[in-house]
Amino acid sequence: MAKKRRPQPQAAAATRRKDGAAAEGNYPVVGAREPCPCGSGRRYKACHGRSAAHAATELVQRPFEGLAGECDWVALRELVPAATAELKLAGGLPDGVPSVTLATVLPMAWPALRRDNGAVLLGLQNDTASGDLSRDLADTLRRALTAEPGSPVAAGRPAADGPRLQDLLDPDAAFEPIVHTGFEFWVENAENATGEVAASLERANAAAVPTARIPGLEGAYWCEAPEKNHLRWVTPYPEEQLLDALARLHAAGTAALGEDTRLVGSFRAHGLVVPVWDLPSGMGADEVAAPAAAFGERLAKALATDTPLTAEERRARGGLTNRQITLS
């Protein structure tokens, strides 16, 4: 076994404050049982390694908070099978990168892909290495920008103090998802695909649930199911306030979106609440757009009401709470 290194007295003194505590700063990652580079004399895992491990595992409840279109980011992560959105970087695109595009999923579940022409595709629906999805995606994006053209980007673990999407993306750029009927965006000239590429596209397209974005309503997505359709609406409102408002509407009989529609509950995803409605199988995305917009107006009024809930509204709220699940 190699002899353990002891911290040099000069280095230790240089990194200690007058009160004897280790100075704060960015230190290289070393073996868990090795001396901490800060010079404290303790093992790394018991010193700065502890805060690094905590930062890597601590769950960020709202990883997309502060990004334009937060509700749509959540929807593309959890609800939408095939969609893309152009991303604008703060400071512009680097040389040799004509575009950066967010994609719900990429072939072979790659975290990212750099095309032959230098364009970057960033996958959203991937497993992550830390508790901060935004930091994981930012790390993948940075590595994709410098990857060799024509190559995928492997998964990695970001530094605990690495940048987040909020640091890399232009805060003033709109986020406009485009929902696709299939995954032809995976490859250029998909109509000419043959062999295994064509077969892979066919399998992926067959598994995709038909989905459409409701125009003008951030985070609202219609999807088609075998027996009934659904509207799932990612909302930006605080959970308690939203549940109170939904309970008021439910008790008043105004929570539905028309005949044979029903608010069936909600789920949480990345810190936001997503109400869900059952729709008749014959009600498509175009037919639900106007009723959903009208519901949005009713919801805004209910959100502005701060009177205590009535007994009937409390019962309605309890029912909604009991039917709530957490996705992430």
C-alpha positions as CSV (number, residue, x, y, z in Angstrom):
1,M,0.0,0.0,0.0
2,A,1.3,3.4,-0.9
3,K,2.5,5.6,1.9
4,K,0.0,8.3,2.8
5,R,1.0,11.8,2.0
6,R,1.1,14.4,4.8
7,P,0.1,18.0,4.1
8,Q,3.0,20.4,3.8
9,P,3.0,22.8,6.7
10,Q,3.5,25.8,4.4
11,A,0.5,24.7,2.3
12,A,-1.6,24.2,5.3
13,A,-0.8,27.6,6.7
14,A,-1.5,29.3,3.4
15,T,-5.0,27.8,3.3
16,R,-6.0,28.5,6.9
17,R,-7.8,31.6,8.1
18,K,-6.7,33.3,11.3
19,D,-9.5,31.5,13.3
20,G,-7.9,28.2,12.2
21,A,-10.8,27.1,9.9
22,A,-10.1,25.9,6.4
23,A,-10.4,28.7,3.8
24,E,-13.2,28.4,1.3
25,G,-12.4,27.9,-2.3
26,N,-12.5,25.5,-5.2
27,Y,-10.3,22.5,-4.5
28,P,-9.5,19.6,-6.8
29,V,-11.2,16.2,-6.3
30,V,-9.0,13.6,-4.8
31,G,-9.5,10.1,-3.4
32,A,-12.0,10.0,-0.5
33,R,-9.4,8.7,1.9
34,E,-6.6,11.1,0.8
35,P,-5.7,14.3,2.6
36,C,-8.0,17.2,1.6
37,P,-6.2,19.6,-0.7
38,C,-7.3,22.5,1.5
39,G,-4.5,21.6,4.0
40,S,-6.8,20.9,6.9
41,G,-5.1,17.6,7.7
42,R,-8.4,15.7,7.4
43,R,-9.3,13.2,4.8
44,Y,-11.1,14.6,1.8
45,K,-14.3,12.7,2.4
46,A,-14.5,14.3,5.9
47,C,-13.7,17.8,4.7
48,H,-14.5,19.4,1.4
49,G,-15.5,16.1,-0.1
50,R,-18.5,16.1,2.2
51,S,-19.9,19.4,0.8
52,A,-19.2,18.2,-2.7
53,A,-21.1,15.0,-2.2
54,H,-24.0,16.8,-0.6
55,A,-24.2,19.3,-3.6
56,A,-24.2,16.4,-6.0
57,T,-27.0,14.5,-4.3
58,E,-29.2,17.3,-3.0
59,L,-32.4,17.4,-5.0
60,V,-33.3,20.6,-6.7
61,Q,-37.1,20.7,-6.6
62,R,-37.5,23.2,-9.5
63,P,-34.5,22.7,-11.8
64,F,-36.0,24.8,-14.6
65,E,-37.1,27.7,-12.4
66,G,-35.9,31.0,-14.0
67,L,-35.8,29.7,-17.5
68,A,-38.2,31.1,-20.1
69,G,-41.1,28.6,-20.6
70,E,-40.5,26.6,-17.3
71,C,-43.8,24.9,-17.7
72,D,-43.0,23.7,-21.2
73,W,-39.6,22.4,-20.1
74,V,-41.4,20.3,-17.5
75,A,-43.9,19.1,-20.1
76,L,-41.2,18.1,-22.5
77,R,-39.3,16.3,-19.8
78,E,-42.3,14.3,-18.5
79,L,-45.3,14.3,-20.9
80,V,-44.3,14.8,-24.5
81,P,-42.8,11.9,-26.5
82,A,-41.4,13.7,-29.5
83,A,-40.6,17.4,-29.5
84,T,-37.8,19.9,-30.2
85,A,-37.0,23.5,-29.3
86,E,-34.3,25.8,-30.5
87,L,-32.0,27.0,-27.7
88,K,-30.3,30.4,-27.7
89,L,-27.0,30.6,-25.8
90,A,-25.9,33.6,-23.8
91,G,-23.2,35.3,-25.8
92,G,-24.2,33.5,-29.0
93,L,-23.1,30.2,-30.6
94,P,-19.4,29.2,-30.8
95,D,-17.7,28.9,-34.1
96,G,-18.6,25.7,-35.9
97,V,-21.9,25.2,-34.1
98,P,-24.7,26.4,-36.4
99,S,-27.5,25.6,-33.9
100,V,-28.4,24.0,-30.6
101,T,-31.7,22.1,-30.3
102,L,-33.3,20.6,-27.3
103,A,-34.9,17.2,-28.1
104,T,-37.2,15.1,-25.8
105,V,-35.2,12.0,-26.6
106,L,-32.4,11.0,-28.9
107,P,-31.5,7.6,-30.5
108,M,-29.9,5.1,-28.2
109,A,-30.9,7.4,-25.3
110,W,-27.8,9.5,-26.0
111,P,-27.5,12.5,-23.7
112,A,-26.5,14.6,-26.6
113,L,-25.4,14.4,-30.2
114,R,-23.2,16.6,-32.5
115,R,-24.2,16.2,-36.1
116,D,-21.7,16.0,-39.0
117,N,-22.4,19.7,-39.7
118,G,-21.6,20.7,-36.1
119,A,-25.2,21.2,-34.9
120,V,-25.9,20.1,-31.4
121,L,-28.9,18.1,-30.2
122,L,-29.4,17.9,-26.4
123,G,-31.6,15.1,-25.0
124,L,-33.9,16.0,-22.1
125,Q,-35.5,12.7,-21.1
126,N,-32.3,11.0,-19.8
127,D,-31.2,9.7,-16.4
128,T,-29.1,12.2,-14.5
129,A,-26.0,11.9,-12.3
130,S,-26.9,14.5,-9.7
131,G,-29.9,15.9,-7.9
132,D,-29.8,19.0,-10.2
133,L,-31.2,18.3,-13.6
134,S,-30.3,21.8,-14.8
135,R,-26.7,21.3,-13.9
136,D,-26.6,17.9,-15.5
137,L,-28.0,19.2,-18.8
138,A,-25.6,22.2,-18.7
139,D,-22.6,19.9,-18.3
140,T,-23.8,17.7,-21.2
141,L,-24.4,20.8,-23.4
142,R,-20.9,22.2,-22.7
143,R,-19.3,18.9,-23.7
144,A,-21.5,18.6,-26.8
145,L,-20.4,22.1,-28.0
146,T,-16.8,20.8,-28.2
147,A,-17.4,17.2,-29.2
148,E,-16.1,16.0,-32.6
149,P,-18.7,16.5,-35.3
150,G,-20.6,13.3,-36.1
151,S,-20.3,11.8,-32.6
152,P,-22.7,11.2,-29.6
153,V,-21.9,12.6,-26.1
154,A,-21.7,10.1,-23.2
155,A,-23.2,10.7,-19.8
156,G,-21.1,12.3,-17.2
157,R,-21.1,13.8,-13.7
158,P,-21.0,17.6,-13.4
159,A,-18.9,19.4,-11.0
160,A,-20.8,20.4,-7.9
161,D,-20.1,24.1,-8.7
162,G,-20.5,23.7,-12.4
163,P,-22.8,26.0,-14.5
164,R,-26.6,25.4,-14.8
165,L,-28.8,25.9,-17.9
166,Q,-29.7,29.3,-16.4
167,D,-26.1,30.3,-16.7
168,L,-25.7,29.1,-20.3
169,L,-28.9,30.1,-22.0
170,D,-30.0,33.5,-23.2
171,P,-32.6,34.6,-20.6
172,D,-34.4,36.9,-23.1
173,A,-34.9,34.2,-25.7
174,A,-38.4,32.7,-26.1
175,F,-38.8,28.9,-25.6
176,E,-41.1,27.6,-28.4
177,P,-41.4,23.8,-28.5
178,I,-42.4,22.1,-31.7
179,V,-44.3,18.8,-31.1
180,H,-43.6,16.1,-33.7
181,T,-45.7,13.1,-34.8
182,G,-42.6,11.0,-34.8
183,F,-38.8,11.0,-34.4
184,E,-37.7,11.9,-37.9
185,F,-35.8,14.8,-36.4
186,W,-33.2,12.3,-35.3
187,V,-31.7,12.1,-38.7
188,E,-31.2,14.4,-41.6
189,N,-33.2,13.4,-44.7
190,A,-35.3,10.9,-42.7
191,E,-37.5,10.3,-45.8
192,N,-34.5,8.6,-47.4
193,A,-33.6,6.4,-44.4
194,T,-33.2,2.7,-45.1
195,G,-32.2,-0.5,-43.3
196,E,-31.7,-0.4,-39.5
197,V,-32.2,3.4,-39.3
198,A,-35.6,3.2,-41.0
199,A,-36.5,0.2,-38.8
200,S,-35.5,2.1,-35.6
201,L,-37.6,5.1,-36.6
202,E,-40.6,2.9,-37.3
203,R,-40.3,1.2,-33.9
204,A,-39.9,4.5,-32.1
205,N,-42.8,6.2,-34.0
206,A,-45.1,3.2,-33.2
207,A,-44.6,3.7,-29.5
208,A,-45.2,7.4,-29.4
209,V,-48.5,8.6,-27.9
210,P,-50.1,11.2,-30.2
211,T,-49.6,14.5,-28.5
212,A,-50.3,18.2,-29.4
213,R,-49.5,21.5,-27.8
214,I,-52.4,23.8,-27.1
215,P,-51.6,27.1,-28.8
216,G,-51.4,30.1,-26.5
217,L,-51.4,28.1,-23.2
218,E,-48.0,27.5,-21.8
219,G,-47.5,24.0,-20.5
220,A,-50.9,22.6,-21.8
221,Y,-50.7,19.4,-23.9
222,W,-53.5,17.2,-25.3
223,C,-52.8,13.5,-25.8
224,E,-54.7,10.6,-27.3
225,A,-55.3,7.4,-25.4
226,P,-57.1,4.2,-26.4
227,E,-60.3,4.8,-24.5
228,K,-60.2,8.5,-23.7
229,N,-58.1,11.5,-24.4
230,H,-56.5,13.8,-21.9
231,L,-55.4,17.3,-21.3
232,R,-52.4,17.7,-19.0
233,W,-51.6,21.3,-18.1
234,V,-48.3,22.2,-16.3
235,T,-49.0,25.2,-14.2
236,P,-46.7,27.8,-12.6
237,Y,-48.8,28.5,-9.5
238,P,-47.9,27.7,-5.9
239,E,-49.4,24.3,-5.0
240,E,-51.6,25.3,-2.1
241,Q,-53.0,28.3,-3.9
242,L,-53.7,26.2,-7.0
243,L,-55.4,23.4,-5.1
244,D,-57.6,25.9,-3.3
245,A,-58.6,27.5,-6.7
246,L,-59.3,24.1,-8.3
247,A,-61.4,23.1,-5.3
248,R,-63.5,26.3,-5.6
249,L,-64.1,25.6,-9.3
250,H,-64.8,21.9,-8.7
251,A,-67.4,22.7,-6.0
252,A,-69.0,25.3,-8.3
253,G,-69.3,22.7,-11.1
254,T,-67.0,24.8,-13.4
255,A,-63.8,22.7,-13.4
256,A,-64.7,20.7,-16.5
257,L,-63.9,21.6,-20.1
258,G,-67.3,20.8,-21.6
259,E,-69.7,17.9,-21.9
260,D,-68.3,14.5,-20.9
261,T,-65.0,16.0,-19.6
262,R,-63.8,15.8,-16.0
263,L,-61.0,17.1,-13.9
264,V,-59.7,13.8,-12.5
265,G,-56.7,15.0,-10.4
266,S,-53.2,16.2,-10.7
267,F,-49.6,15.2,-10.3
268,R,-46.4,17.0,-9.3
269,A,-43.4,17.2,-11.6
270,H,-40.2,19.2,-10.9
271,G,-41.9,21.4,-8.3
272,L,-44.9,22.2,-10.4
273,V,-48.5,20.9,-10.3
274,V,-50.1,19.4,-13.4
275,P,-53.9,19.2,-13.4
276,V,-55.3,16.4,-15.6
277,W,-58.7,16.2,-17.4
278,D,-60.3,13.2,-19.0
279,L,-61.8,14.0,-22.5
280,P,-64.0,12.1,-24.8
281,S,-62.2,10.1,-27.4
282,G,-63.7,12.3,-30.1
283,M,-62.4,15.5,-28.6
284,G,-59.1,16.5,-30.3
285,A,-56.6,19.2,-29.6
286,D,-58.4,21.7,-31.7
287,E,-61.7,21.1,-30.0
288,V,-60.2,21.5,-26.5
289,A,-58.3,24.7,-27.1
290,A,-61.2,27.1,-26.6
291,P,-62.7,25.4,-23.5
292,A,-59.2,25.2,-22.0
293,A,-58.7,29.0,-22.6
294,A,-62.0,29.7,-21.0
295,F,-61.1,27.5,-18.0
296,G,-57.8,29.5,-17.7
297,E,-59.9,32.7,-17.2
298,R,-62.0,31.0,-14.6
299,L,-58.9,29.7,-12.8
300,A,-57.3,33.2,-12.8
301,K,-60.4,34.6,-10.9
302,A,-60.4,31.7,-8.5
303,L,-56.7,32.2,-7.8
304,A,-57.4,35.8,-6.9
305,T,-59.9,34.8,-4.3
306,D,-58.6,34.6,-0.7
307,T,-61.8,33.9,1.3
308,P,-61.7,30.7,3.4
309,L,-62.9,27.6,1.7
310,T,-66.5,26.5,2.4
311,A,-67.2,23.0,3.7
312,E,-68.0,21.8,0.2
313,E,-64.9,23.3,-1.2
314,R,-62.8,21.7,1.5
315,R,-64.3,18.3,0.6
316,A,-63.5,19.0,-3.1
317,R,-59.9,19.9,-2.2
318,G,-59.5,16.7,-0.1
319,G,-60.6,14.7,-3.1
320,L,-58.1,16.4,-5.4
321,T,-55.3,16.0,-2.9
322,N,-56.0,12.2,-2.5
323,R,-55.8,11.8,-6.3
324,Q,-52.4,13.6,-6.6
325,I,-49.2,11.7,-7.4
326,T,-45.6,12.8,-7.8
327,L,-43.6,12.0,-10.9
328,S,-40.3,13.6,-10.0
